[in-house]
Amino acid sequence: MTAHCERIVDLLDTWLDRELPALEASDVEDHLDTCAPCRAEADARSAFRRRLRAAAQAQPVPAGLAARVFAAKRPVVYRNPGFMAIAAAAVLTIAVVGYQLNGLRNRMVSQDSYIADLSRETSSIIRVGLKDHVHCAVFRKFPDSPPTFEEMAAELGPEYKDLLPAMAAHVPTGMTVVMAHKCSYQGRQYIHLVARDGRNMISLVIAKRGEGEAFETPFYSTSVRQYSVAGFETPEHLVYLVSDMNQNQNLQLMQAMTAQLRQVLTQPQG
């Protein structure tokens, strides 16, 4: 990401709120017309806002809330009946939105709660890859138009760009790599590639090995609820394949990719 991209991304929320000065807003819009990654980020943020708005509107309001709000307010006499109606509507709107946002905050922690609950069912070494898959792929709203291979390769950088053809060459027929980037969750850094076919999803998740982290076998395979997880290690990395295929299919796919993945992850950088 260039310095200009970073500046544009910093301005996106203000731009979406329509609070940018005209000159800066024009700069953002011109950039989004020519930069697919920043456009994808803007689309993702806009979609997230729509989901938040829909969730708030769907939150039921308890019976009698308006009456309790008005009862708690100090009586005020207004000479203008129209103004009194406007004020009453404003008070009720604030109360309802406040109640809805309180419910919405509870929903926003559901991702972390779900991941924490899922993590209790598996070993610490499997949690490393599974958590990023759930956080970054399962809960993600993907753009309608995925980035190009060239854009994804640029996101991965020289060290990891060759993971793209390695994964693309082995995913099942009909699946396409739709995301490849560097990401983080709960302070841990990841390389993450995702392939999809509209219904099914496969994640290739790679993390730097921490001290003492290792799989029990050369090819580790397990399942946790609906997720199948296979993994292996290199001297510097933990490598995971997470999917909704059955455990045997997932392991076979990982084994088919392993030689190329090892080559990419162990090649000298320079």
Number of C-alpha atoms within 10 A of each C-alpha: 9 7 8 11 16 11 11 21 19 11 16 21 15 13 20 14 8 11 12 16 10 11 8 14 19 13 11 22 14 11 16 19 10 10 12 16 19 20 20 18 16 20 16 17 16 15 15 14 13 12 13 17 14 11 16 21 15 11 16 12 14 9 8 8 14 17 10 11 14 14 10 8 9 7 8 7 8 11 8 8 10 10 11 14 12 11 13 13 13 12 15 17 13 12 18 21 15 13 17 19 18 13 15 19 12 9 14 11 10 12 14 14 12 13 16 13 11 16 17 10 13 14 10 12 14 23 18 22 25 26 20 26 27 19 17 17 19 13 10 12 14 16 16 10 9 16 18 15 16 11 16 21 21 15 18 20 12 11 15 18 19 17 23 21 14 18 24 17 14 13 18 13 9 9 18 19 24 20 23 27 18 16 13 14 13 9 7 11 14 19 20 24 26 25 23 18 14 9 7 11 20 26 28 23 24 23 20 17 16 10 6 6 14 18 15 11 10 11 14 16 23 18 20 14 8 11 18 22 27 27 28 21 23 16 11 12 18 23 24 25 26 29 26 18 18 14 19 15 14 22 22 13 17 26 16 15 18 19 11 15 21 17 14 17 20 13 9 8 8 5
